[in-house]
Amino acid sequence: MPSRKSRSSSAQTASKPESQTATGQPSERLDASYLESLIGYNARRAALAVIGVFLERMAPYGLRPVEFSTLSLIHHNPGVTARQLCQTLGLQPPNMVGTIAQFEKRGLLRRRPHPSDGRAQGLHLTPEGQALMQRAELTATELEVEATQRLSPTERARLMALLQKIYL
């Protein structure tokens, strides 16, 4: 005679609809309700969905997310210092040094003496850097529109405001 536990699990299995994976094996959706109740989990899942496409679309420009963010800040804030970039992006200065050197090597930016701080250097995009960022930012905007197509413009703006409320 089957035990109560095995009878119960057999009844549960029989009542759950099963789909099949590509290999023909049965698959069931896992109970992720607890994880889905966590802000961090949902934010990370949403970020992963966008970042995967972002990496593909930025590959032709040779940009990863941090590099894109850094160049975008320089693009919109000519003369910004490395220290300001680190503060804004939450990066350590040694990491920024290498990134800036790579941008210089690629001919995307140049350093100039900072007008108000004789010890600092302002960062400026070269014409090549400006052209690259115009194309890359257009690509980023297009992919964001695609990634949020299930949201209304009001929902999208609200989501942005709520996310920024967490980290600003």
N, C-alpha and C positions, 0 to 999 in steps of 0.2 A: 504494500500500500504506500503510495507516495506521501512524503511528509507534507505538512501544511505549507512550509517554506517553498518547496519545489512546485507545488500546485499553484501557489500564489504567484511565483515568478513566471510560470508557464502561462497563466492567464494574462498577466501583464504583457508578456512578450506577444501573445497572440492578439491582444487588443491594440497594440501600437502599430501604426502603419510603418512599414519599412521601405526605404528606397534602396537603390543599388548603386554602388560605386562603379567607377569605370572598369574595375576588375571583376564586376559581377557579385561582389561580396555585399551582404546586407549592411546598411549603415543607418544609424539613428542619430537624430539631433541630440546633443548632450544638453543637460540642464545647466545653463549658464546664467540662470536668473540672478544668483548672488553677484557674480562678476558684472552683469549688466546693470546692477544697482550702484556701481562704483563710478564716480566721475573719472578717475584716472584710467580705468579700464576702457571706458567709452571714448575718452579723449585719445588714448593710445591707438585704439582700433580705427578711429576716424583718421588719425594721422598716418597710420600705416597704409590705409587705402589711398590717401592722397600722395604720400611720399613715394610709393612704388611707381606711380605714373610720373611723378616729378623727376625721379632719377632717370627714367627712360627719355623724357622730353628734354632734359638738360644735358644729357650725354653729348649731343652734337656741339654744345657750347663748352664742354669740358668743365661743367660746374656741378658741384655737390651742393646740398642745401646750405651749409655754413658759408661756402664760397659765394653762392648766389646772394645770401643775406648781406654779407660783407660788401660785395660790389654794389648792391642796391643802395645800401646806406651811403657809400661814397658817392654814388651817382646822384643821390638826392641831397647830399650834404657836402658839396665840394669843400675841401680844406679840413675835413674832420680828422682828428688824430687817432692813432691806434688805441690810445687809452680810452677814448670815447667809444670806439667800436667795441672794445672788450667789455666796458660797462653796460652798453646797450644789449649786447648779445650774450652776456654772461659767460665770456670766454676768459681763459688765462692768457696773460700777455705773451708767454713763450710760444703759445700756439698761433697767436696772431702774427708774430714775427715771420714765421715760415710762410704763412699764407700771403702776406704782403710781398715777401721776396718772390714767391711764385708768380704773383700778378705782375710784378715788375719784369720778371724774366719773360713773361708772355707778351709784354708790351701793352698791358691793360691799364697801368697806372704809373704815376710818377709822384715823387715826393718834392715838396717845396717848403721853404722855411715858413713856419706858422707866423702870421702877422702880429699876434699878441703874446706869444710864448716863445721866447728865443731858444728854449731847449727842445721844443717839439717841432715835428714836421707835419705839415698838412698833406693829406692824400687827395690826389686829383686823378680822375680817369683821363686817359689819353683819348683822342678821337676814336681809336680802335675799341677801347674799353666802353666808351659811350655807345657806339654802334652795337656792340655785343649786348650791352644791358638793355637797350631798347628792344632788341629782338627777344632776348631771354625773358624780360618782363612781360612782353606781349604773350609769349608762350605760357608763362606762369598764370597770367590772367585767364587765358583760354582754358587751361586745365582746371583751374578753380571753378569756373563756370560749369564745366562738364561734371566735376566731382560733386557739385552741390545742386545739380539740376532738379533733384527731388524737393528742394526747398524753394519756397517763394522768396522774392527779394526781401520781404519783411523778415521772414524766418532766418534768412542768411545774415542779415544785418544784426538781428537779435543774437544769433549764435556767436557772431564775432564779438559783440559787446559783452556777452556773458563770459566767453573764454578770456577776454582781456581783463575782465574784472577779477579773475583768479590770479593772473600773474603781474598785473600792473599795480 
